Amino acid sequence: MPFVTKENYDKLKMGMEYSEVSALPGNPDTCTETMGTKSCIWGKEDKNITVNFLADKTVVFSNKGIK
């Protein structure tokens, strides 16, 4: 099952750990780390979910093209 679905997006909550998010179906397509923050993207340019982590906790998440 792909990660980039409305159902999976609706499961995301502030404060979730990276391991909790990555336990949802599918691995991130890209992750970058800078100065204690991690930004991971699941999906393609036209349809994706982006999750930003600070100290391994979700602080911001957004989506593009999910209805």
C-alpha positions in Angstrom: 0.0 0.0 0.0 1.4 3.4 -0.9 2.1 6.0 1.8 0.7 8.9 -0.2 -3.0 8.6 0.7 -5.5 10.8 2.5 -5.9 8.0 5.1 -2.2 8.0 6.0 -2.0 11.8 5.9 -4.9 12.0 8.4 -3.0 9.7 10.8 -0.1 12.2 11.1 0.0 14.1 14.4 2.3 16.7 15.8 4.9 15.1 18.1 5.0 11.7 16.3 8.4 10.2 16.3 10.1 9.4 13.0 9.8 5.6 13.8 6.0 6.0 14.1 5.7 7.9 10.8 8.0 5.5 9.0 5.9 2.5 10.4 3.1 3.6 8.1 3.2 1.8 4.7 6.0 2.9 2.5 9.5 4.4 2.9 10.3 8.0 2.2 11.5 8.8 -1.3 14.0 11.4 0.1 15.2 12.6 3.5 17.6 15.5 4.2 19.1 16.3 7.5 20.4 19.7 8.6 21.4 21.0 12.1 19.2 18.6 14.0 16.2 18.7 11.7 15.1 16.1 9.2 12.7 16.6 6.3 11.3 13.6 4.5 9.2 13.5 1.4 7.0 10.6 0.3 5.7 10.7 -3.3 6.4 12.7 -6.5 6.4 16.4 -7.3 2.6 16.5 -8.1 1.4 14.3 -5.2 3.4 14.0 -2.0 3.5 14.2 1.8 6.3 16.2 3.5 7.1 15.7 7.2 9.6 17.8 9.1 11.1 16.5 12.3 13.0 18.3 15.0 14.8 16.1 17.6 13.0 13.1 16.0 9.5 14.5 16.6 7.1 15.7 13.9 6.8 19.5 14.0 5.3 20.3 10.5 3.6 18.2 7.9 1.9 19.1 4.6 0.7 17.5 1.4 0.3 18.3 -2.2 -2.3 16.8 -4.5 -4.1 14.7 -1.9 -7.8 14.9 -1.8 
